[in-house]
Every structure is written in C-alpha cells, then in structure tokens.
Amino acid sequence: MLSSFTQNIGFLAAIFTTIAFIPQAVKIYKSKSVKDISLPMWLIFCVGVFLWLIYGILIMSLPVILANIVTLLLSLFILFFKIRYS
C-alpha cells in the first residue's frame, strides 16, 4: 500500500500532466486551426494513453486511472478536431 504522501504525489503529477492539454484543446476549439499538429503523433499518443489507462485499471491505481481517463478524453478531442479541420 502506498503512503498518503506517495499517493498525493501521484495525484498531483496526474493533475498537472493532464491539465497541460487544456490550453491546446481550447486554442484548437477557438481557432479551428490544426495545421501544425501531427496526425500520426496524436494517433500514437491516444493508443499509448489508452494502454496506460488499461495498466492503471490492472494495477488498481486511482491516480493513473483518473489521469488517463481525462487525458484520453482531451487527446481524443484534439484528434477529432485534427481530423475534422484537416
């Protein structure tokens, strides 16, 4: 069992790395511009985040699960607009 300090570090890391996607998602939504975003990179990234989510579920790690659910949703949002506006 992880200590509460270790668990809190995990939650903070999950929060910061997850919210890092919000400014990009908002910028794409407002500008409708995705010309400088790589489609292959986002496809690969979404698969990787999905696998991290599965891993988090298998090891029953709440920070990993929550962070990757939100990150996957934000990444799919960006991927959707990359495909839509390209």
C-alpha positions, -999 to 999 in steps of 0.1 A, spaced: 0 0 0 13 34 -9 18 61 18 -6 91 16 24 113 7 33 90 -23 -4 88 -33 -6 126 -32 25 130 -53 8 107 -78 -24 127 -78 -5 160 -82 15 146 -111 -17 133 -127 -34 167 -123 -5 187 -138 2 164 -167 -35 162 -175 -44 199 -174 -14 206 -197 -37 196 -226 -64 220 -218 -48 252 -233 -41 233 -266 -76 219 -268 -91 254 -261 -68 270 -287 -79 245 -313 -115 248 -305 -114 286 -307 -91 290 -337 -103 259 -356 -67 256 -367 -48 223 -365 -23 227 -393 8 223 -371 -5 193 -353 8 159 -364 -19 133 -370 3 103 -366 17 116 -333 -18 121 -319 -30 87 -331 0 70 -314 -4 91 -283 -41 82 -279 -32 45 -282 -5 50 -256 -28 68 -232 -54 41 -237 -28 15 -227 -18 35 -197 -55 35 -187 -57 -3 -190 -25 -6 -170 -39 17 -143 -70 -5 -141 -50 -37 -139 -28 -24 -110 -58 -6 -95 -40 28 -93 -66 56 -89 -42 84 -100 -32 65 -131 -68 57 -139 -82 92 -134 -53 110 -151 -55 87 -182 -93 89 -185 -92 127 -186 -60 127 -208 -76 103 -232 -108 124 -235 -87 156 -241 -65 138 -266 -95 124 -285 -110 159 -285 -78 172 -302 -76 142 -325 -112 147 -335 -106 183 -344 -74 174 -362 -93 151 -384 -123 174 -388 -103 206 -397 -77 190 -419 
